[in-house]
Amino acid sequence: MIDIRAAGPMEQFEILPIIPLDIAGIDISFTNSSLWMLIATGAIVLFFFLATRRAALIPGRVQSAVEVLYEFVSDLVRDTIGSDGRKFFPYVFTLFIFILAANLFGLIPSLPYTPAAMHTFTPTSHLIVTLALAMVTISIVVIYGFWKNGLKFFKLFAPSGLPIYMYVLIVPIEIISFLSRPISLAVRLFANMFAGHIILKLFAGFVVSLLSAGGAVMVFGIAPFLGAIAVTALEFLVAALQAYVFAVLTCIYLSDAAHASDH
Amino acid sequence: MSIFAIATSVAETAAAHGDEAASAGLPQLDPSSWPSQLFWLAVIFGSLYALMHTRFLPAIGGAIEERRDRIADDLDKASEFKHQAEEAEGAYNQALADAKAKAQGIAAETRGEVDKDIAEMQADTDAALEKQVAAAEARITAMKVDAAAKVHDAAAETARAVVEILLDEAPTSEAAEKAVSNVSNAS
């Protein structure tokens, strides 16, 4: 019989320690989240290692794929931020590829009978992870913004060329909008991953329940099964799309920081 | 109670009674797992960034750049070769036109010379032929005159002989000649 743990839609998000670690009283155990982060990153590193091992003038299959990714993000950074964007390219690229791999690896179905801590885990389905990534982006925006524009960075909140009484309205709106950026950035990715996996688990759970009911009812299991297939396909799209959205928004915020004094 | 102790107890609870832990709330909102997640995110994401920044991205960018340069170089070279080919073609066409003009000049000159030679030779031949024709005509005329005289003499002789046989009297040759002359003049 299939592992009974598959029944609960929330259990897939539980953080389970694999190697307990503790430094200065802080629990930094190597968990299932860390494991899948490591697997996703390891896959990226292996992929890029194979692609760049012999950087050829006429690229092979793996090198072509990596070059497509490179050009994709490179164009995105150049088009959004402009000439200042070059120095942010490694960060945006790493961010994109990391989120993409973490999202996609989380879609691999878990093998039956494996221990719960080894079950497939999506690190980006945890708000703290996406919030940390969003905060890194916003920190870069703020630090670079002040370094590039000095105090003119505050012009971000007060675009020039407006009637003076409009600033009473615009400045608070801009400040709130700026402060909500890290939250919306983090919640968007987290909520997409979270909701997608819950739906997947619910459909899968229906299949299991209907199959275990036995008899003629088992036939109805086909409907949630097809649903699970469709949602899996959709989740692949969402996984790629959310990685792209995170990268695009990071670029837009960095562009704001780079051009704050132009407003 | 330290954070570690809380984390340990939560982890133990989660491992032992998974369903109860799940019903206690969202795993995402359990702060005990946050330090671990942040720590490993920092380590793994940081390592990935370092690898990308120092190794992979420069390698890929370098390969793309090199290819772009190579293609641009090759295109430059190709256009240069094309230019050279066009120049060579122009030179060839020029040479061909020159040669044609020269050949035509030579042909015209030669034709003129040959025509002149032919004309000269024709004139010479014509002159020689005319001279011969004139000589022949003179000879013919002389022979005609001679022949006519001989015919006249022969006729006179014949007439004298005929008269002598018929009349048994030989006319003088003057009379015979006169008679023949009359007849031949009348006819």
Interface residues (C-beta under 8 A of the other chain):
Chain A: R5 G8 M10 E11 F13 E14 I15 L16 P17 P20 L21 D22 G25 I26 D27 I28 S29 F30 T31 S33 S34 M37 L38 T41 I44 V45 F48 F49 A51 T52 A55 A56 L57 P59 Q63 V66 E67 Y70 E71 S74 F89 P90 Y91 F93 T94 I97 F98 A116 P123 S125 H126 L127 I128 V129 A132 L133 F190 F194
Chain B: S2 I3 F4 A7 T8 A11 A14 A15 G18 D19 A21 A22 L26 P27 Q28 L29 D30 S32 S33 W34 P35 S36 Q37 L38 F39 W40 L41 A42 I44 F45 S47 L48 Y49 L51 M52 H53 R55 F56 L57 A59 I60 G61 G62 A63 I64 E66 R67 R70
